[in-house]
């Protein structure tokens, strides 16, 4: 029997969780969704002791570049 595993890595200024689990291939997206919901719920239950953060970068326009020939 294969057991689920959890690996935690410290990367730059954040923590990466890698959860591996065995699931029927037809249920993989639903299972991932349910796991994400449960993790989010547990984080909310900490009442701010654990917080989620992310950075989003949006490129609106690439500036024109003039080159000298």
C-alpha angles and dihedrals in degrees: 000000000000119000128211116257135204123202121187122199130183107222123180103305100340143061122246120207117197111192118187121190139160117245138155107271091236090060100042098105094044091047092050090049092050092048092050091049092050093048091049091048092052091049091052090051090063088071094224099322087109117036133183121224136175140174122225123193119196122194108208101175135357107229120240112257120208116205129199115233 
